[in-house]
Amino acid sequence: MKAFLRKLWPWLRNKYFLTITIFVVWMLFFDQNNMLDRLKMRSEIRQLEAERSFYQEQIRHDSTRIQELTTDRENLEKYAREQFLMKKAGEDVFLVVEQADGRDAGK
């Protein structure tokens, strides 16, 4: 142990080594943009990029769906019937609700 300290002591007394060490410690822990904050920000950036890619995929899907609805009258009618329960005048609509085990509720 004493031999290690004897080898280390001249390095610790060197003003350049001491200055660089203090600078590195300051930059790693005490600076406004320290390493801990950088790691947190990097994690947050990854999360936000994942969200961005999810929403871009959603936008592509929705744009395709809008294109289908605006170009095909049958798709528009099907969408209106399924999503908004719309019907034609004089038409009766029967809803078939399935139970959790896959059987029809009316059986």
MOPE-V849120 format. One record per pair of residues at least 12 apart in sequence whose ideal C-beta (glycine too) atoms are under 7 Angstrom apart, sorted by sequence separation. I is the first residue (numbers start at 1). J is the second residue. If there is no record, write none. Layout:
# MOPE-V849120
i | j
I | J
I | J
This chain:
# MOPE-V849120
none
